[in-house]
Structure formats: structure tokens, C-alpha cells
Amino acid sequence: MIEPVRFLEKLESLGVRLFTGVPDSLLRGLCSHLDELPKNRHIVGANEGAAVGLAIGHYLRTGRPALVYLQNSGIGNAINPLLSLADEDVYGIPMILLVGWRGKVGVKDEPQHLKQGRVMEALLDSMELPWVVLPRNDLDEVERCLHDAIETAVSRKCPYVIMVEKGTFTTTSRKETAGDDDGRPSREEALQCLIRALGEHTINISTTGMLSRELFEHREQAGRGGSCDFLTVGGMGHCSSIALGIALREREREVWCLDGDGALLMHMGTMTTIAKHAPASFFHVVFNNGVHDSVGGQPTSIDVMNIPKLAEHAGYRLALATSALDEIEQHVATMRDRGGPALLELKVRPGNRSDIGRPTRTPKSSKREFMAALGIFEG
Ligand SMILES: Cc1ncc(C[n+]2csc(CCOP(=O)(O)OP(=O)(O)O)c2C)c(N)n1
């Protein structure tokens, strides 16, 4: 396995001065070291395409390639600026992409990672990007790989992809957050409290990562299948658009979008679409722990922003915030009273139970049940 510190030292010795990306659990060890770099050397992007944009700007101003890190599920966000700007057929911008390879054939993984993992090689080949798998045992080989990658990127003037398999980097244990939480509840506690306040008749769309796992487990334990829950297991950042699509055609029931701060930031423009189309049945709850908790707890940029103010300026009818569990029920009642689109920021602390389960149903059977609960039966 590779020590992240040595890996970063090597990259710095090869002239890499900017590290930017969206965190991934396979890169967890590396990402926690990046967090310790000064703010002008490490930037967590709002999404993977934005990180590619940062790398392009960095090259234009310094003549040096940056490193962009991401999970392979984020490659879709990056394809546009990669192929239509950085590509050697357009501007020709050197950069290194370090990509966590979820769903690699032969490695057990969740359904949402399997297709993306399987098509990775063909996808990179069809993008005509040079790529390699990072060796993980011999440090000399790792150094040669990095050296070749930078040399190729710089001489060909193109992005160069390094794929990272599971178990490549060593990880240190997660930073302790207890005592640093101002008494904020956990995401799971806040979720359970919210679900109680919502009752049985809402449609709930939950965001990517631990929140969906916690929701699923809660339903299983409560003996109800969660048939009115749709888990956004992939497509991070699109939970609110899915909820909007449903709310625009739903007359009877409320649609509650259960979002994360990282996911909200990833495609924040959707908030204006929500406000513009303004379904009265749309309610947005952001579980704000300030970090990408599900993949290792790297900070998001949400701390520079006031979420309720943002929602109000975007045009939501109402926006509230709390970190108190005993205020949730009253806030839900107020939102219902005023009607949507309305937003509630729940300030929660980072972290999750280590034994949290994973959805046991296939995505297809969950979809069928969800649609049937809405009275839609697929042919
Ligand atoms: C496009 C894309 N990029 C990255 C990921 C990896 N990923 C899964 S969950 C997650 C963090 C989500 O953070 P947030 O929305 O703040 O929720 P939290 O985990 O903190 O509850 C990330 C980065 C992904 N699934 N999809």
C-alpha cells in the first residue's frame, strides 16, 4: 500500500502545486492528508467538472499541471470540460486525474457502481485519454508511474488519467469530531426525528451516501418497507431535481427532498429551478454537517454560505434552520402551513454509526414498489 505523504511528496517534487477534486472513499487516506495543505494548494471543488476548470485556470496562470482527484462516478461531471476544453484537440491542457475505481470487475461493490466500473477502460479509451492503473506495492514503480504520467501530460499537452484500485492508499483513522459539535445531533438522529414529524403519507427522495442507508435501515427496523422513499444511490446532487420532477406532477402528497450539503453544492443551480417552478408540494431539507461525511469527512465549502438566506434569495417561500431536535416538529408544521417550496437546514454533526447497513433490495425492485405506491405501473 502507498503512504499518502510519500505520494504527495513525489507529486510536489514533480512540480504539482495544486490539488483539487471531490473526495472518494478509495482516496480517503490521500484526501485527509490533502486537508492539511494550505488553502491555496488544496481546493475541494463543488463538483468534478469544476475541479477540472480549476486545474485549467491553474495551468493557464502557472504553466504547471494540477492534480484532479475524483471517484469514477464523477467522471460524467468532468467529461464536458475535459473533452471540450482541456483535450489536446482543443486547448491542450496538461493535468493529472486521479480516479478512484469503484465497481471494478471482480471487486464486490454496490449496484450503482457496477456499470460505471465495468465501462471505465472503454470509456477512457473512447475519450482518447492516456491512462494507467496506479501500482500499489513497489514505491519505485509508483514513482515511475507518476513521472511518466506528468511527462506524458506535459509533452502531449493533455489530461492523463491514473486509476486507483481499492486498498491502494493507507488510511489513518478518522479525525475525532466529538467535543467539536456544539451539541448538534447526528444526521441519523435528526433524520429519525424528521421522519416522525412527517408521518406516513409523504414522498421522500433521499440523497447519495449514508443518509439513504440510514433511511433504508430505519424503515426496515420500523417494519415498513419504505415504499414511498426513493434512494438517490448514484447521481450525487440530483436528488432535488428528482424530487422536483415528481412534485410538478403530484397533486395529493408532499414531496420531501432529503439533501446533503455536499450534494446541494454539487448542482446548486437547481435551487433556482425549484423556486421558478415553485410547486407548493416541494419541501427541501438539507442535513448540513459541513463535510462529505459519507466518503471520509472532507470539508465542503458550505461554511461560507447561509443556506436559508440562499434559499430565500433564490425565491423559496420560506427557509428555516435549526440544530435542535425538539424544534423539528414545529418547523415541519410551519413549512406545511406556508406551503412549498420551503427549505429547512438541519445542522448536524459529522459521523455515522460504523455498523450502518446497506439497502438489501435491488434498485429495480425499489423503483417498481415506489412507482406502484404512486399508482404508476410500468409496462
Ligand atoms: C458525482 C459523484 N461524485 C462523488 C461521489 C462520491 N460521494 C458519495 S457520497 C459523497 C459525499 C456526500 O456529501 P454530503 O452531500 O455533504 O452528504 P454527507 O455524506 O455529508 O451526509 C461523495 C463525495 C458520488 N457518489 N458521485
The ligand as a MOL file (V3000), in Angstrom:
LIG
                    3D

  0  0  0     0  0            999 V3000
M  V30 BEGIN CTAB
M  V30 COUNTS 26 27 0 0 0
M  V30 BEGIN ATOM
M  V30 1 C -20.7110 12.5680 -8.8920 0
M  V30 2 C -20.2400 11.9390 -7.6380 0
M  V30 3 N -19.1170 12.4080 -7.0640 0
M  V30 4 C -18.6680 11.8430 -5.9040 0
M  V30 5 C -19.3400 10.8210 -5.3210 0
M  V30 6 C -18.8270 10.1670 -4.0450 0
M  V30 7 N -19.6550 10.5620 -2.8990 0 CHG=1
M  V30 8 C -20.6660 9.7830 -2.4290 0
M  V30 9 S -21.4370 10.4320 -1.0980 0
M  V30 10 C -20.4060 11.7700 -1.1140 0
M  V30 11 C -20.4760 12.8370 -0.0570 0
M  V30 12 C -21.8070 13.4860 0.0620 0
M  V30 13 O -21.6810 14.5950 0.9360 0
M  V30 14 P -22.9510 15.3190 1.5080 0
M  V30 15 O -23.9510 15.5510 0.4590 0
M  V30 16 O -22.4850 16.5140 2.2830 0
M  V30 17 O -23.5910 14.2300 2.4940 0
M  V30 18 P -22.9350 13.5270 3.7860 0
M  V30 19 O -22.1660 12.3690 3.2640 0
M  V30 20 O -22.0920 14.5330 4.4940 0
M  V30 21 O -24.1360 13.1190 4.5840 0
M  V30 22 C -19.4770 11.7080 -2.1830 0
M  V30 23 C -18.4660 12.7420 -2.4820 0
M  V30 24 C -20.5160 10.3670 -5.9690 0
M  V30 25 N -21.2560 9.3720 -5.4670 0
M  V30 26 N -20.9260 10.9470 -7.1080 0
M  V30 END ATOM
M  V30 BEGIN BOND
M  V30 1 1 1 2
M  V30 2 1 2 3
M  V30 3 2 2 26
M  V30 4 2 3 4
M  V30 5 1 4 5
M  V30 6 1 5 6
M  V30 7 2 5 24
M  V30 8 1 6 7
M  V30 9 2 7 8
M  V30 10 1 7 22
M  V30 11 1 8 9
M  V30 12 1 9 10
M  V30 13 1 10 11
M  V30 14 2 10 22
M  V30 15 1 11 12
M  V30 16 1 12 13
M  V30 17 1 13 14
M  V30 18 2 14 15
M  V30 19 1 14 16
M  V30 20 1 14 17
M  V30 21 1 17 18
M  V30 22 2 18 19
M  V30 23 1 18 20
M  V30 24 1 18 21
M  V30 25 1 22 23
M  V30 26 1 24 25
M  V30 27 1 24 26
M  V30 END BOND
M  V30 END CTAB
M  END
